[in-house]
């Protein structure tokens, strides 16, 4: 109940929280023709896939809706964790796909004002492998082909926009490689897969995730060394919530 009340307040304040590009985009999307054109996957796009179908068992509540500190137009504010992640991605990708839970009214309400694709994970079982397979099946059935999919986790809101731009540049330079950021010698997220991985990704399940697929594939993994600990930082516990001050740039 507390989350629903909080979300209702967020929806009423949404225009105040969103950057100016999103506010103008909302008026543009009032025209159904514009919305239809934008939401069709563009040929050879790199699609950002956000996996957000987990149940936050270790967090103790729905962490996707937990408010965290962030910066919008140089002003400090607080937003639901998943919204912070989306605010980082939407200016950088023409296509964003969110995989959410099977029944997810609060999250669907949060996503209502965003120009993105939404697809529900199966009711059971749910895991990263199943969520990623759900996204891959959706993209396989899309009208046009994509070039790559860049996979983000919904509980990793600290990845800097500059880091994502680095990965995009490397993905453009190495379109047939798996691109993965690396910080302090450790590989992290997001992971960018070429489109020829869609079919094997669609076969993932609760027991087999993408890590095993990468190990057994013949594709070369291209690591991008970054100065961003956010590529390793996923939030599993309430105590991990970062203090105010990180603007994510």
C-alpha positions as CSV (number, residue, x, y, z in Angstrom):
1,X,0.0,0.0,0.0
2,X,2.8,2.4,0.9
3,X,4.5,1.8,-2.5
4,X,1.2,2.5,-4.3
5,X,0.7,5.8,-2.5
6,X,4.2,6.8,-3.2
7,X,3.9,5.9,-6.9
8,X,0.7,8.0,-7.1
9,X,2.6,11.0,-5.8
10,X,5.3,10.3,-8.4
11,X,2.8,10.2,-11.2
12,X,1.4,13.6,-10.2
13,X,4.9,15.1,-10.1
14,X,6.3,13.3,-13.1
15,X,6.7,16.4,-15.3
16,X,8.6,18.1,-12.6
17,X,11.0,15.2,-12.3
18,X,11.6,14.5,-15.9
19,X,14.3,16.3,-18.0
20,X,13.1,18.8,-20.6
21,X,13.6,16.4,-23.5
22,X,11.0,14.0,-22.0
23,X,8.5,16.7,-21.3
24,X,8.6,17.8,-25.0
25,X,8.5,14.2,-26.1
26,X,5.3,13.6,-24.2
27,X,3.5,16.3,-26.2
28,X,4.9,14.8,-29.4
29,X,3.6,11.4,-28.5
30,X,0.1,12.8,-28.1
31,X,-0.1,12.2,-31.9
32,X,-0.7,8.5,-32.4
33,X,1.1,8.5,-35.7
34,X,4.3,9.9,-34.1
35,X,4.1,7.3,-31.3
36,X,3.6,4.4,-33.6
37,X,6.6,5.5,-35.8
38,X,8.9,6.0,-32.8
39,X,8.0,2.7,-31.1
40,X,8.6,0.5,-34.1
41,X,12.1,-0.9,-33.8
42,X,14.3,1.0,-36.3
43,X,16.3,-1.1,-38.7
44,X,19.7,-2.0,-37.3
45,X,19.1,-0.2,-34.0
46,X,21.0,-1.0,-30.8
47,X,18.2,-1.7,-28.3
48,X,18.7,-1.1,-24.6
49,X,17.1,-4.0,-22.7
50,X,16.4,-3.4,-19.0
51,X,15.7,-6.6,-16.9
52,X,13.3,-5.6,-14.1
53,X,11.2,-8.7,-13.4
54,X,12.9,-9.8,-10.1
55,X,11.1,-9.9,-6.7
56,X,13.7,-8.1,-4.5
57,X,13.6,-10.9,-1.8
58,X,16.9,-9.8,-0.2
59,X,15.9,-6.1,-0.3
60,X,12.8,-6.6,1.7
61,X,10.4,-4.6,-0.5
62,X,10.1,-3.7,-4.2
63,X,13.5,-2.1,-4.8
64,X,12.4,-1.0,-8.2
65,X,10.1,1.6,-6.6
66,X,12.4,2.5,-3.7
67,X,13.3,6.2,-4.0
68,X,17.0,7.0,-4.4
69,X,18.9,10.3,-4.8
70,X,19.7,11.5,-8.3
71,X,20.3,14.7,-10.3
72,X,17.8,16.1,-12.9
73,X,18.9,19.2,-14.8
74,X,21.5,19.8,-12.0
75,X,18.9,19.7,-9.3
76,X,18.9,17.1,-6.6
77,X,15.8,15.0,-6.3
78,X,14.6,11.5,-5.5
79,X,13.1,9.0,-7.9
80,X,12.2,5.3,-7.9
81,X,15.3,3.2,-8.6
82,X,14.0,1.9,-12.0
83,X,13.1,5.4,-13.1
84,X,16.6,6.6,-12.4
85,X,17.9,3.8,-14.6
86,X,15.5,4.8,-17.4
87,X,16.4,8.5,-17.2
88,X,20.0,7.5,-17.9
89,X,19.1,5.4,-20.9
90,X,16.4,7.2,-22.8
91,X,18.5,10.1,-24.0
92,X,21.1,7.6,-25.4
93,X,19.0,4.9,-27.1
94,X,16.2,5.2,-29.7
95,X,14.8,1.9,-28.5
96,X,14.4,0.8,-24.8
97,X,12.7,-2.4,-23.8
98,X,11.8,-3.2,-20.2
99,X,11.1,-6.7,-19.0
100,X,8.8,-6.5,-16.0
101,X,6.9,-9.0,-13.8
102,X,3.9,-10.9,-15.0
103,X,1.5,-8.8,-13.0
104,X,3.1,-5.5,-12.3
105,X,0.5,-2.7,-12.0
106,X,2.7,-0.2,-10.1
107,X,5.6,-0.6,-12.5
108,X,3.3,-0.3,-15.6
109,X,1.9,2.9,-14.1
110,X,5.4,4.2,-13.6
111,X,6.3,3.3,-17.3
112,X,3.1,4.8,-18.7
113,X,4.7,8.2,-19.6
114,X,7.8,6.8,-21.1
115,X,8.3,6.0,-24.9
116,X,9.5,2.5,-24.5
117,X,8.6,-1.1,-25.2
118,X,7.2,-3.2,-22.3
119,X,7.0,-7.0,-22.1
120,X,6.0,-9.2,-19.2
121,X,8.1,-12.1,-18.1
122,X,6.4,-15.5,-17.5
123,X,4.5,-15.8,-14.2
124,X,6.9,-18.6,-13.2
125,X,9.8,-19.3,-13.1
126,X,11.5,-15.9,-13.1
127,X,15.2,-15.3,-13.2
128,X,17.7,-13.3,-15.2
129,X,17.9,-16.1,-17.8
130,X,14.2,-16.3,-18.2
131,X,13.9,-12.4,-18.4
132,X,16.6,-12.2,-21.0
133,X,15.0,-15.0,-23.0
134,X,11.7,-13.0,-22.9
135,X,13.4,-10.0,-24.3
136,X,15.1,-11.9,-27.0
137,X,11.8,-13.6,-28.1
138,X,10.1,-10.2,-28.3
139,X,12.9,-8.8,-30.4
140,X,12.9,-11.8,-32.7
141,X,9.3,-11.1,-33.4
142,X,9.8,-7.4,-34.0
143,X,8.9,-6.0,-37.5
144,X,12.5,-4.9,-38.3
145,X,15.9,-6.3,-37.5
146,X,18.2,-4.9,-34.8
147,X,21.9,-4.7,-34.8
148,X,22.7,-5.3,-31.2
149,X,21.0,-5.5,-27.8
150,X,22.6,-3.9,-24.7
151,X,21.5,-5.6,-21.5
152,X,21.1,-3.6,-18.3
153,X,19.9,-4.7,-14.9
154,X,17.1,-2.6,-13.3
155,X,18.9,-2.5,-10.0
156,X,22.1,-0.9,-11.3
157,X,21.2,2.8,-11.4
158,X,24.8,4.1,-10.7
159,X,26.2,3.4,-14.2
160,X,27.3,6.8,-15.6
161,X,26.1,8.1,-18.9
162,X,29.7,8.6,-20.0
163,X,30.3,4.9,-19.5
164,X,27.3,3.9,-21.6
165,X,28.5,6.2,-24.3
166,X,31.9,4.5,-24.2
167,X,30.3,1.1,-24.6
168,X,28.1,2.4,-27.5
169,X,31.2,3.6,-29.3
170,X,33.0,0.3,-28.8
171,X,29.9,-1.6,-30.0
172,X,29.8,0.5,-33.1
173,X,33.5,-0.3,-33.7
174,X,33.1,-4.1,-33.0
175,X,29.6,-4.9,-34.2
176,X,30.1,-8.7,-34.1
177,X,31.7,-8.9,-30.7
178,X,30.2,-9.2,-27.3
179,X,31.0,-5.9,-25.5
180,X,31.5,-5.9,-21.8
181,X,32.8,-3.1,-19.4
182,X,35.5,-3.9,-17.0
183,X,36.4,-2.0,-13.8
184,X,39.4,-2.8,-11.6
185,X,39.9,-6.0,-13.6
186,X,36.3,-7.2,-13.0
187,X,33.7,-7.5,-15.8
188,X,30.3,-5.9,-15.2
189,X,27.2,-4.6,-16.9
190,X,25.8,-3.6,-19.4
191,X,26.6,-6.4,-21.8
192,X,26.1,-5.8,-25.5
193,X,25.3,-8.8,-27.7
194,X,25.3,-8.8,-31.5
195,X,21.9,-9.7,-33.1
196,X,23.1,-13.2,-34.1
197,X,22.8,-14.0,-30.4
198,X,19.0,-13.4,-30.3
199,X,18.2,-17.1,-31.0
200,X,20.4,-18.6,-28.4
201,X,19.4,-15.9,-25.9
202,X,15.8,-16.8,-26.5
203,X,16.6,-20.4,-25.3
204,X,17.9,-19.3,-21.8
205,X,16.1,-20.6,-18.8
206,X,16.1,-20.5,-15.0
207,X,19.2,-22.7,-14.8
208,X,21.2,-21.3,-17.8
209,X,22.0,-17.6,-17.9
210,X,23.9,-15.5,-20.4
211,X,27.3,-16.1,-18.6
212,X,27.4,-19.7,-19.6
213,X,26.3,-18.8,-23.1
214,X,29.2,-16.4,-23.4
215,X,31.6,-19.0,-22.3
216,X,30.4,-21.6,-24.7
217,X,30.1,-19.3,-27.7
218,X,32.6,-18.7,-30.4
219,X,32.2,-15.0,-30.4
220,X,35.0,-12.8,-29.2
221,X,34.4,-10.9,-26.0
222,X,35.7,-7.3,-26.2
223,X,36.3,-5.7,-22.8
224,X,36.1,-1.9,-22.3
225,X,38.1,-0.7,-19.4
226,X,36.1,2.1,-17.6
227,X,36.6,4.3,-14.6
228,X,33.1,3.6,-13.3
229,X,32.5,1.3,-10.3
230,X,28.8,1.6,-11.1
231,X,29.2,-1.2,-13.7
232,X,29.8,-3.6,-10.8
233,X,27.3,-2.2,-8.3
234,X,23.9,-3.9,-8.2
235,X,21.6,-3.1,-5.2
236,X,20.5,-6.2,-3.4
237,X,20.1,-4.7,0.2
238,X,18.6,-1.5,1.5
239,X,21.9,-0.7,3.2
240,X,23.6,-0.4,-0.2
241,X,21.6,2.7,-1.2
242,X,24.1,5.4,-2.0
243,X,24.0,8.7,-0.3
244,X,23.0,11.8,-2.2
245,X,25.6,13.5,-4.5
246,X,26.2,11.2,-7.5
247,X,24.9,12.9,-10.6
248,X,25.6,9.9,-12.8
249,X,27.4,11.9,-15.5
